[in-house]
Amino acid sequence: MKIVFLDADGTLFHHSGYIPSSALDACNHAQKNGHKICLCTGRQKVEIFGDLTKIDYDGIIAGSGASIFVHGKQIVEKTFDEFEFNTVYNFLNDHQIPALYESSVGIFATQKTKDRLKELLEIQCRHLDDEQRKMHGLYTLYHQVHVVNDLHEHPINKISFLESKTPYQKVYEDLSPVLDVIPATFAPLGKESGEISSKRITKATGMEVLIDYYKMDDKDTIAIGDGHNDLCMFEKAAISVAMGNASIQVKEKADLTTTSITDNGIYNAFKDLALI
């Protein structure tokens, strides 16, 4: 029996709003063969919707390791501590960088950030009809964001910043000594966008919880992903698989590379690994 950790966006879930049918079939077949299928995503639990709910996961790691669920029951919840949060909050405010403050119960932002999201939505979805537009990840994200006056009132576990006049490299250089800073895994936020989380909270620490929960061994773990926030998964897992649509840097860190998400990547990986 293996325990398989799947990233969502770009791996299992296409940004336009669907999971390939071959991937759904592969997950279902693998579970019937006795393997555990776990979602391991930077998304918050409230962002797991649509096709992402079509799989009966044996575990869900949300918020890049901050919130962990087993069959609907939450077993772990972690957030920024006061020092970590204030460090990020003050930096983003000082540099006027729009950002989404994420928690397991909602996504919060200022009105200025939500207005910027709307601008991105209009630009990136201008060629889509109404039905396609409503399926796009940016549309769904925009309508999930709650505008609040005081971001300190909420238990935040991850922050995603949008592209701004401040380069990603500047954010990385200033904050990475005390926090994890990676390029955004949700491309519609822009080329200079990124994600900020606590060094105490990663997808790998989330994996450890579910491995222990199911009393399994590290040698029985498989991780499949496409982004920089999946590299810690690759380091933890016995076997790591990069999607064909992953960057060269991610592929170089993986043991194997499968085909792209639009070319039956998950199904082909499961076949190659004898899960199905």
Stockholm file with secondary structure:
# STOCKHOLM 1.0

chainA/1-276         MKIVFLDADGTLFHHSGYIPSSALDACNHAQKNGHKICLCTGRQKVEIFGDLTKIDYDGIIAGSGASIFVHGKQIVEKTFDEFEFNTVYNFLNDHQIPALYESSVGIFATQKTKDRLKELLEIQCRHLDDEQRKMHGLYTLYHQVHVVNDLHEHPINKISFLESKTPYQKVYEDLSPVLDVIPATFAPLGKESGEISSKRITKATGMEVLIDYYKMDDKDTIAIGDGHNDLCMFEKAAISVAMGNASIQVKEKADLTTTSITDNGIYNAFKDLALI
#=GR chainA/1-276 SS CCEEEECTBTTTBBTTTBCCHHHHHHHHHHHHTTCEEEEECSSCGGGCCGGGGSSCCSEEEEGGGTEEEETTEEEEECCCCHHHHHHHHHHHHHTTCCEEEECSSCEEECHHHHHHHHHHHHHHTTTSCHHHHHHSHHHHHHHHEEECSCGGGSCCCEEEECCCSSCHHHHHHHHTTTSEEEECSSGGGCTTCEEEECTTCCHHHHHHHHHHHTTCCGGGEEEEECSGGGHHHHHHSSEEEECTTSCHHHHHHSSEECCCGGGTHHHHHHHHTTCC
#=GC SS_cons         CCEEEECTBTTTBBTTTBCCHHHHHHHHHHHHTTCEEEEECSSCGGGCCGGGGSSCCSEEEEGGGTEEEETTEEEEECCCCHHHHHHHHHHHHHTTCCEEEECSSCEEECHHHHHHHHHHHHHHTTTSCHHHHHHSHHHHHHHHEEECSCGGGSCCCEEEECCCSSCHHHHHHHHTTTSEEEECSSGGGCTTCEEEECTTCCHHHHHHHHHHHTTCCGGGEEEEECSGGGHHHHHHSSEEEECTTSCHHHHHHSSEECCCGGGTHHHHHHHHTTCC
//
